[in-house]
């Protein structure tokens, strides 16, 4: 977990906001119940001047200041306050029961609006990772050995074919 947050902070310090945002988006996809990730991504967008995008990620967070409230309001207006459009845009794949009261209230309100307008509620396949268990995927030792063996076999196959072909040609002309 610390390693990923460290990388995000380093990306931000070095001016690679897009890379930091991509890392945070991936973490949000892997750990959808952790609203603090959305809040952090919203802060990056806010600092970059993308208020509506900040509102998109702050919509599930309890507003702490006027900037957050204004950004969320701007985001809602950009999607015509449509619960269906907002739900499709924020793509919450987590478990609503694990959220705080504010986030639950917002999602329920959006779902009710969506159902009233379209007679359906957008549903997304849930992710099942536990909060605070952030790890990057590392290839195992045996997988690495298998990959190297496969590459070696692919390189060796034409070489063996050339030797076998030269052996065949020499046996044809030696008679």
TANORRA-V823299 format. One record per pair of residues at least 6 apart in sequence whose C-alpha atoms are under 6 Angstrom apart, sorted by the first residue. I is the first residue (numbers start at 1). GAP is how many residues later the second one is. D is the distance in Angstrom with one decimal. If there is no record, write none. Layout:
BEGIN
i: [I:I]
gap: [GAP:GAP]
d: [D:D]
END
This chain:
BEGIN
i: [1:1:8:11:31:32:32:33:38:39:42:42:42:45:46:51:52:52:52:55:55:55:59:60:62:63:83:83:83:84:93:93:94:111:114:115]
gap: [133:134:12:9:98:61:62:61:19:19:12:15:16:9:8:20:19:22:23:16:17:20:13:43:40:6:27:30:31:30:31:33:32:10:7:6]
d: [4.3:5.8:4.9:5.6:6.0:5.9:4.8:5.1:5.0:5.5:4.0:4.9:5.7:5.0:5.2:5.1:5.6:5.6:4.4:4.4:3.9:5.2:5.6:4.5:5.9:5.8:4.2:5.1:4.7:4.3:5.5:4.5:5.5:5.8:5.9:5.6]
END
